[in-house]
Amino acid sequence: MNIRLEQPNDYREVENLTRESFWNVYRPGCTEHYVLNQYRTNPDFIPGLDLVMTEDDKIIGHVMFSKAEIILDDGSHFPSWTFGPISIHPDYKRKGYGLKLLNYALEKAKEMGIGLLQMEGNIEFYKHAGFGLASKMKIHYHAEPRDAEVPYFLAQELIPGYWGNREGTYCPPKGYFVADENPEAFEAYDATFPQKKKTLQPGQLPQFCQSCGMPLTKNEDCGINADGSTNFDYCQYCYKEGKFLQDCTMEEMIEHCAQFVDKVNKQMHKPMTKDEYKKMMHGFFPMLKRWRK
């Protein structure tokens, strides 16, 4: 087993590895391979932490890192970092390779002066590399209520004291949304790979309608494309036969959704007023695909 920097002639192989590794894991299908494809020219990309793992000269793993930031409660921006996608070939999963690659990368990151990392992932895996719930460090996730203990949003201070006693909100770097911002380019890119079936399944990260924010928990919750296939971005109440069912602005959608606050409160550990719910949606909705600028 060897870990080295990625080289240009590795790109296609690594992107295919990434697609195979992430397909239907965190969401129906995946976009991580396109994120990687586009990120290598992003100014936030960190070339010194673009690493591949090989076994018998075959690439079996990859990880990349990016600059990020946290918006502190006083409005200032605090420098931070994130990583991912981190990919392990399906034949090598659950054999310790992912943890070896991650621990190696974290040591390299610390040597480069990277003090704090946030990411979205499964704590049952990442806790073995030192990650814990970001909320316990008073780092809030942009798409969840401020007081929520978000189980999939994790953080780790690599340099003791780097974060200190601060408090703020983290938004993933814009480069991670490239597939949502350029859906036609993504579809054309993904079509160059072998066709695979998308599906909602247990263990995925929470999926939300990218128009109204409704949780999507089963295929029947989802909208329908013009060709009759399932649309995993939008719910059945917002999207049907390839088009939106409501011709409205984001503000109008928020007003519409606010009437369901009592139903939403049944799923919350702390009930919200209608105004509090609207305030939360004003923070959340601009990140949804339909309303993202």
Steps between C-alpha positions, in 0.01 A plus 500: 500500500633843400365855528616770257386821333249465217642551150315626187504156342311371806203734458252283311580190701457692826172655387362157409619368836323789673176431314508130583579574864219751555216369284176496707699530824412850621230583244340343193781469246787735582669821386835463676685395184391819323591713803849351483518549123423871536680567827855447379497848343317661793714750698381333823648166391814392691731313256731384780212302653372342177597144588452156349551163664631212290525125548706300252514812276117519493330815633264391778448826690499879468443809714502875433495805730361851458519836670179603679382752757269551794290812539539605862213646699654847468482469119872449441636208297723245671734286282438129510523195273305197387572180312325261271411316305704221655456185296592135540441243228200279592722189502716655773234651727467392864859376504663800667629670186279807535615569855865457402460746213315751716745484791791549261326800342417654839865484603602670176230764552625574851857534370370758248348711780138397452341559840131409465297269278124467450325249279177307448516128558426195715629552853524124554791499253654842551508482881788253460703783341423745779186671370203591717175691468574855386212633709690407816770744384235770441538469123152510347392356166343748258214270399382399848350686799769674700435297814489166317750225574559403137611134494671516160685832543841430653810696597849455636758747627837384363699773673401532869356842580452600136120536531500626856171600663343635180153435360386517141329342199661288230393489134664248266721667235310604189703259287323205659171610337636501145272216386190682626608828342579338165255207473522465122880493509490246780254274317714513186810415703334218693370353174861422402503232773311167503129543586400418859162504680427773756291429809415631847611251762561474877823652630512791258533855625167684542361590160283809457290635217712767334193721465304482828738319735268203559690189619526229235505161671376264229479494122126574512573839661689612191390690192468364148700600193346554156602149395333344805822435691546599864636845578697482826547877532135601545196362681174383340326818618746731325595314181305283257539403134822696472380836633427687821141497619525848652611813317630695800790686653708372790320743732163366388617143556614588853161655575330188366716266708462708817138387532626148578707601805282293737569187296872579490506551878393139551844402370695761700637464852429870555183646340531814289264790454389584147742795491787282624422243233497768229833634626649151482368455143650835398837359603441158342313567176773703320711183509231288331553422133190684376583823679881497496647798315 
